[in-house]
Amino acid sequence: QVQLVESGGGLVQPGVSLRLSCAASGSIFRLYAMGWYRQAPGKQRELVARIDSDSSTNYADSVKGRFTISRDNAKNTVYLQMNSLKSEDTAVYYCNARRTFMRTYEYWGQGTQVTVSS
């Protein structure tokens, strides 16, 4: 079992930076692929960025060059550094943990709101 707690969301102006954190507990964090997803009002949840257990990463096209995902296995934490924020980045951001071993284990955080507005 993995518990995920996000933090770092808020209301910011366009162009500024924000860093989200997701603290994990309860299992072997380093074996999990970690991801950040977001869901804007009226839209489906979408993948923003993912970092695998080997630290390889992939990003949605809309955030490439602006967002960076990283993980600190010693602190059981994954981060999402968001730079040059745009109004279209406004959404609830969710942390996700996934591991496939015999079956797929997947967990979600409760979400943190990011609002980009002038």
C-alpha positions as CSV (number, residue, x, y, z in Angstrom):
1,Q,0.0,0.0,0.0
2,V,1.2,3.5,-0.9
3,Q,-0.1,6.7,0.5
4,L,0.6,9.9,-1.6
5,V,0.3,13.5,-0.3
6,E,0.7,16.4,-2.7
7,S,1.6,19.9,-1.7
8,G,2.7,23.1,-3.3
9,G,-0.3,24.2,-5.3
10,G,-1.7,27.7,-5.3
11,L,-2.8,30.8,-7.2
12,V,0.0,32.3,-9.3
13,Q,0.3,34.8,-12.1
14,P,1.3,33.8,-15.6
15,G,5.0,33.4,-16.2
16,V,6.0,32.5,-12.7
17,S,7.2,29.2,-11.3
18,L,5.8,26.7,-8.9
19,R,7.0,23.5,-7.5
20,L,4.8,20.6,-6.5
21,S,5.8,17.9,-4.1
22,C,4.4,14.4,-3.6
23,A,5.4,12.6,-0.4
24,A,5.0,8.8,-0.5
25,S,4.8,6.4,2.4
26,G,4.1,2.8,3.0
27,S,6.0,0.8,0.5
28,I,9.2,0.6,-1.6
29,F,9.1,4.0,-3.3
30,R,12.1,3.4,-5.5
31,L,10.4,0.6,-7.3
32,Y,7.5,2.7,-8.4
33,A,7.1,4.7,-11.5
34,M,5.8,8.1,-10.4
35,G,3.7,10.5,-12.4
36,W,2.0,13.8,-12.3
37,Y,-1.4,14.1,-13.9
38,R,-3.8,17.0,-14.1
39,Q,-7.5,17.6,-14.7
40,A,-9.0,20.9,-15.7
41,P,-12.7,21.6,-15.3
42,G,-14.7,19.8,-17.9
43,K,-11.7,17.9,-19.2
44,Q,-10.3,14.4,-18.8
45,R,-7.4,13.7,-16.6
46,E,-4.1,13.8,-18.6
47,L,-0.6,12.8,-18.0
48,V,1.8,15.7,-17.4
49,A,5.1,14.0,-16.7
50,R,6.3,10.6,-15.6
51,I,9.6,9.4,-14.0
52,D,10.3,5.6,-14.0
53,S,12.2,3.7,-11.3
54,D,15.4,4.1,-13.4
55,S,14.7,7.9,-13.5
56,S,13.9,8.0,-17.2
57,T,11.3,10.7,-17.9
58,N,8.6,11.6,-20.4
59,Y,6.5,14.7,-20.7
60,A,3.3,15.8,-22.3
61,D,4.1,18.0,-25.4
62,S,2.3,20.9,-23.8
63,V,4.8,21.1,-20.9
64,K,8.1,20.1,-22.6
65,G,10.8,22.6,-21.9
66,R,8.8,24.2,-19.1
67,F,8.2,21.4,-16.5
68,T,10.7,19.1,-14.9
69,I,9.9,16.0,-12.9
70,S,12.4,14.6,-10.5
71,R,12.5,12.2,-7.6
72,D,14.4,11.8,-4.4
73,N,14.3,8.2,-3.3
74,A,16.0,9.0,0.0
75,K,13.1,11.2,0.9
76,N,10.3,9.2,-0.9
77,T,9.3,12.3,-2.7
78,V,8.7,13.2,-6.3
79,Y,8.7,16.8,-7.5
80,L,7.2,18.8,-10.4
81,Q,9.0,22.0,-11.2
82,M,6.7,24.2,-13.3
83,N,8.2,27.2,-15.0
84,S,6.7,29.8,-17.3
85,L,3.2,28.9,-16.1
86,K,0.3,29.6,-18.4
87,S,-3.4,30.0,-17.8
88,E,-4.0,26.7,-19.6
89,D,-1.9,25.0,-16.9
90,T,-4.7,25.6,-14.4
91,A,-6.0,22.3,-13.1
92,V,-6.0,20.0,-10.2
93,Y,-2.7,18.1,-10.2
94,Y,-2.6,14.5,-9.0
95,C,0.4,12.4,-8.0
96,N,0.4,8.8,-9.2
97,A,2.4,5.7,-8.2
98,R,2.5,2.6,-10.4
99,R,4.3,-0.7,-10.3
100,T,3.8,-3.9,-12.2
101,F,4.9,-7.1,-10.5
102,M,2.6,-10.1,-11.0
103,R,-0.1,-7.5,-11.3
104,T,-0.4,-3.7,-11.5
105,Y,-0.3,-1.7,-8.3
106,E,-1.5,1.9,-8.7
107,Y,-2.2,4.7,-6.2
108,W,-3.4,8.3,-6.4
109,G,-3.0,11.3,-4.2
110,Q,-5.9,13.6,-3.3
111,G,-4.8,16.4,-5.7
112,T,-3.6,19.9,-5.3
113,Q,-5.1,22.9,-7.1
114,V,-2.9,25.1,-9.4
115,T,-4.5,28.2,-10.7
116,V,-2.7,30.5,-13.1
117,S,-4.4,33.8,-13.5
118,S,-3.6,37.5,-13.7
